[in-house]
Amino acid sequence: MIKPSDVTLIIPTLANTVESNYALSQCLTSLKETKPEGLKILVVSNGTSGVRGDIHIEEQGQCKAVNAAVVTTNTPGIMVSNDDM
């Protein structure tokens, strides 16, 4: 059985509009209220400065953002979610 502590959830975000900032905020709030204990969450801001995130890359692209986060993890499992889910 996979334990939550064995998984890192990666959330790439542009968050370059009021709407996308709101979506990211709601996503993180929901996760804080419902995530299992031990699950790691990494937010990757890509192509946008001034956005909250654990990792920031200058180039846009979901794949680049996810790859930048993957190399920083130490968990056997990885999940990816969009910020507007």
Phi, psi and omega in degrees: 000138179279129177267148178305327180289351177268005186233139170246127176265122181254128180237100175282146181212142168271317179043050182255008176226166177300318182295316181288328173296319178296315180300316179297316180299315179294321178300310182293323177297314179298317179296319179299326182280337189235349186291145175291149180298133178102342179293130179267140179236129176240124174259129181244114175273128183233124176079005182227130177268156178081007179263137178294142178181155178283331180227142177231130173237148183282330185275142177281154175135127181298317181297318179296320180294315179296315180298322178297325179283320183303319183291348179263354184273159175229023179257149179290337181246148179224136173237148178235135177224148173283158181285347181254024180272000000 
